[in-house]
């Protein structure tokens, strides 16, 4: 069963493009030979790490989004684990999240279709009078009103 995954991995900051690009190509080949598809490859560049990893304070972030079977993900994670240039990686299955977002969007659109369209505001608002209107007389026994006999 094909599922959608995101693979985010951090590569050493001193790794060159000539080292990183063939590694990404290798991962792409693993995905395509297993029958999956690579949807998106993003290089976020060098960023500061939250904490020190293998004597590095920075790392190159790379994000892959792909469709594949779970067995393919195991192979990709194995390759990331044995690579010397990869500091850390995380794999997230996002198809469930996308389903939830789509379901929420459909419900929101359905509610929006039920609501009447707002009236167009073509006429300018009436200017308010210079003096505010007098407040209505207090109702005896109503909450929030104070009786005039009490001293403050």
C-alpha positions in Angstrom: 0.0 0.0 0.0 1.5 3.3 -1.1 1.6 6.0 1.5 2.9 9.6 1.6 6.0 10.3 3.7 8.2 13.2 4.5 11.9 12.6 5.2 13.8 15.4 6.8 17.5 14.8 7.4 20.4 17.0 8.5 23.7 16.7 6.7 27.1 18.0 7.9 27.5 21.7 7.2 30.9 21.2 5.6 29.5 18.6 3.0 29.8 20.0 -0.5 27.1 20.0 -3.2 29.1 17.4 -5.0 28.7 15.0 -2.0 25.1 15.8 -1.2 23.5 15.7 -4.7 24.6 12.1 -5.5 23.3 11.0 -2.0 19.9 12.6 -2.8 20.0 11.0 -6.2 20.7 7.6 -4.6 17.7 8.0 -2.3 15.6 9.0 -5.3 16.7 5.8 -7.1 15.8 3.7 -4.1 12.3 5.2 -4.1 11.7 4.9 -7.8 13.0 1.3 -8.2 10.6 0.2 -5.4 7.7 1.7 -7.3 7.4 4.9 -5.4 7.5 8.5 -6.6 9.5 11.5 -5.3 7.2 14.4 -5.2 9.3 17.2 -3.7 13.0 17.8 -2.8 13.8 20.9 -0.8 17.2 22.1 0.3 16.7 24.4 3.2 20.4 25.3 3.4 22.6 25.6 6.4 20.8 26.3 9.7 21.7 26.5 13.3 21.0 23.4 15.3 19.0 23.4 18.5 21.9 21.6 20.2 25.3 20.3 19.3 25.4 17.1 17.2 28.7 15.3 16.6 30.7 18.5 17.3 28.6 20.5 14.8 26.5 23.6 15.7 25.0 23.9 12.2 23.7 21.5 9.6 22.3 21.4 6.0 18.6 20.6 6.1 17.1 18.5 3.3 13.4 17.6 3.0 12.1 14.8 0.7 8.4 14.2 0.2 7.5 10.9 -1.5 5.0 8.1 -2.1 6.3 4.7 -1.2 5.6 1.4 0.6 6.7 0.9 4.2 9.5 -1.5 3.1 11.0 1.3 1.0 11.0 3.6 4.0 13.0 1.0 6.0 15.6 0.9 3.2 15.9 4.7 3.1 16.3 4.9 6.9 18.9 2.2 6.7 20.9 4.2 4.2 20.6 7.4 6.2 21.8 5.6 9.3 24.9 4.2 7.7 25.9 7.4 5.8 28.7 9.4 7.5 27.5 12.8 6.3 23.9 12.5 7.9 23.8 13.8 11.4 20.1 13.1 12.1 16.9 12.2 10.3 13.2 11.9 10.9 10.5 10.1 8.8 6.9 11.2 9.1 3.9 9.6 7.5 1.7 12.5 6.4 -1.1 10.8 4.4 -3.3 10.6 7.6 -2.7 14.2 8.4 -3.6 15.2 4.8 -6.8 13.2 5.1 -7.7 15.0 8.3 -7.0 18.4 6.8 -9.1 17.5 3.7 -12.0 16.3 5.8 -11.9 19.5 7.9 -11.8 21.7 4.7 -14.8 19.9 3.3 -16.8 20.4 6.5 -15.8 24.1 6.6 -16.9 24.5 2.9 -20.2 22.7 3.7 -20.9 25.1 6.6 -20.0 28.1 4.4 -22.4 26.9 1.7 -25.3 26.8 4.3 -24.7 30.3 5.6 -26.5 33.1 3.7 -24.2 35.5 1.8 -23.4 38.7 3.7 -25.3 41.8 2.6 -23.3 44.1 0.4 -22.2 47.3 2.2 -22.9 49.7 -0.6 -24.6 52.5 1.4 -22.3 54.5 3.7 -23.0 54.2 7.4 -25.2 56.9 9.0 -23.2 59.4 10.9 -23.6 59.2 14.6 -25.2 62.2 16.4 -22.9 64.6 18.2 -24.6 63.9 21.6 -25.2 60.3 22.7 -28.7 59.3 23.3 -29.9 59.2 26.9 -29.7 55.7 28.4 -33.0 54.0 29.1 -34.4 54.4 32.6 -33.3 51.7 35.0 -35.7 48.8 35.5 -36.2 48.0 39.2 -34.9 44.6 40.2 -32.8 44.2 37.0 -29.3 42.8 37.5 -26.5 45.3 37.0 -28.4 48.3 38.1 -27.8 50.2 41.3 -30.5 51.9 43.2 -30.1 55.7 43.6 -30.5 55.5 47.4 -27.2 53.8 47.9 -24.3 56.0 48.7 -21.0 55.3 47.0 
